[in-house]
Amino acid sequence: MSDDYRNVLEKAYTFALRFHETRAIRCPTATATLDQLWAALDAPTPEDGMAASEVIKLLAEGADAGLMGEAGPRFFGKVIGGSHPVGVAADWLTSVWGQNSGSYLGSPANAVVEQVATGWLLDLLSLPAECSIGFTTGATMASFVCLAAGRGEVLRRVGWNVDADGLFAAPEIRVCVGDDAHAAVFAALRYLGLGHDRVSRVPTDGAGRMQSVALSSMLASGQGPLIVIAQAGQINTGAFDAFKDIKDIVHRRGGWLHVDGAFGLWARACPSLVHLTAGVEEADSWATDGHKWLQAPYDCGYAIVRNAEAHRRAMSYEASYLPSAGEGCREPFHYVPELSRRARGFATWALIRTLGRSGIAAMVEQHCKLARRMAERLASEPGVEVLNQVELNQFVVQFGVGAPPEQRDALTRAVIQGIQAAGVCYVAEAGWRGRVVMRVSVISWATTAADIDHSVDSIIAAWRQVRAAAGRADKTRPDDSR
Ligand SMILES: *Cc1c(COP(=O)(O)O)cnc(C)c1O
């Protein structure tokens, strides 16, 4: 048996190293078709088992051409961290240890590591030391947890116990969200019975920032339970809401201010960027990710709540088989929806210990610098337009400046296809202000300046090709002026 254990782990280790060592030369887009993946991975339900190391070989080889280059250095298509080696190693141990990390008694080591990591995260992000943190799957669930705490607290203040009595017949909660909030926030509201359509959408400026003047007039009349959701790091532009103004407005009304800072909250870990987040520390809750800027492997997010009582009220419960471990022992399940789950604290602890405050700051700063370098080079190419000021690590691009809007959309789509086909880097399509855009996110620990330059060359080559083809099509098109 021990020999099998060694064999199967060694097999996985070999495939892991091979994948990692070729990640920079692999095509960042999956190359297999749907049919090919089915052919490689489907089979009749296995009647009998087979050797575990053989299974790992089948899995690794069958999945290979269907894997995306998200852990590689030239993947810019979504806001995605790079699965840092120390996180991978810590996660491997986490699986080997097989800790049931819901309760203190299920894994004292995890309970303490989560508590230590909580202190480190609050320190790095300069958030109040009294906050509690729930270790979630990602920022979507982190917002869900934070908003559950907020929902409970704003109703408690008007004498309603939502945990006991539910939402039927509860006083109405007014929910205000910036018009350019991430879709995940609306999903979280939906899970909480707050609906994604009954919210008030607050108008935003050109960069997607909530207009605090509009919020103020929206809240000028009326009172009662209120939740406002602001944003640190808009997905297309990286922009930050004006937290100082917003928190004054919300707190004057006795409301709960939640901030979606899935990636942008990490600007607080970087002295040269922290000014962008001024006032965010005054909020009541914050959602952020470990699997984005901190580079933790999936899945890893943090639900941070100032009022730890409200946090626990929203998530904790009791069961006879879950005896309290005693004074000073943190119960991880009091802060997240799950009981049995992966011990996420270990990878977080290992990453922060490896990078350190200075390493995290340098990484975040470097990514923003690389994003600016990339945007500047692209913007200097005729016909290419960068649509936002690059404040952080995110920007959006349209191709075909001067052409009519529908044509620009089509050209942009064609360029994205060309870039993906070239296989040097990965970028994806997004929508911004009614236009089709190429969204770029620089956020992987593996990305170097050389990767940026190589990628820009490929993007510009794809654009020139599309432009030349469009030019030829124009010349050969029959006269359209009938
Ligand atoms: C990624 C992201 C989310 C969703 O986070 P998950 O970790 O994918 O659940 C929410 N908001 C913003 C701004 C994001 O960038």
The ligand as an SDF file (V2000), in Angstrom:
LIG
                    3D

 15 15  0  0  0  0  0  0  0  0999 V2000
  -13.3490   37.8160  -10.0100 C   0  0  0  0  0  0  0  0  0  0  0  0
  -14.2680   38.8250   -9.4590 C   0  0  0  0  0  0  0  0  0  0  0  0
  -15.4190   38.4500   -8.7350 C   0  0  0  0  0  0  0  0  0  0  0  0
  -15.8110   37.0060   -8.5740 C   0  0  0  0  0  0  0  0  0  0  0  0
  -14.8480   36.3350   -7.8380 O   0  0  0  0  0  0  0  0  0  0  0  0
  -14.7170   34.7380   -7.8500 P   0  0  0  0  0  0  0  0  0  0  0  0
  -13.4850   34.4990   -7.0790 O   0  0  0  0  0  0  0  0  0  0  0  0
  -14.6280   34.3430   -9.2960 O   0  0  0  0  0  0  0  0  0  0  0  0
  -15.9390   34.1800   -7.1940 O   0  0  0  0  0  0  0  0  0  0  0  0
  -16.1820   39.4470   -8.1790 C   0  0  0  0  0  0  0  0  0  0  0  0
  -15.8820   40.7430   -8.3420 N   0  0  0  0  0  0  0  0  0  0  0  0
  -14.8020   41.1520   -9.0420 C   0  0  0  0  0  0  0  0  0  0  0  0
  -14.5150   42.6010   -9.1620 C   0  0  0  0  0  0  0  0  0  0  0  0
  -13.9640   40.2020   -9.6320 C   0  0  0  0  0  0  0  0  0  0  0  0
  -12.8810   40.5900  -10.3260 O   0  0  0  0  0  0  0  0  0  0  0  0
  1  2  1  0
  2  3  1  0
  2 14  2  0
  3  4  1  0
  3 10  2  0
  4  5  1  0
  5  6  1  0
  6  7  2  0
  6  8  1  0
  6  9  1  0
 10 11  1  0
 11 12  2  0
 12 13  1  0
 12 14  1  0
 14 15  1  0
M  END
$$$$
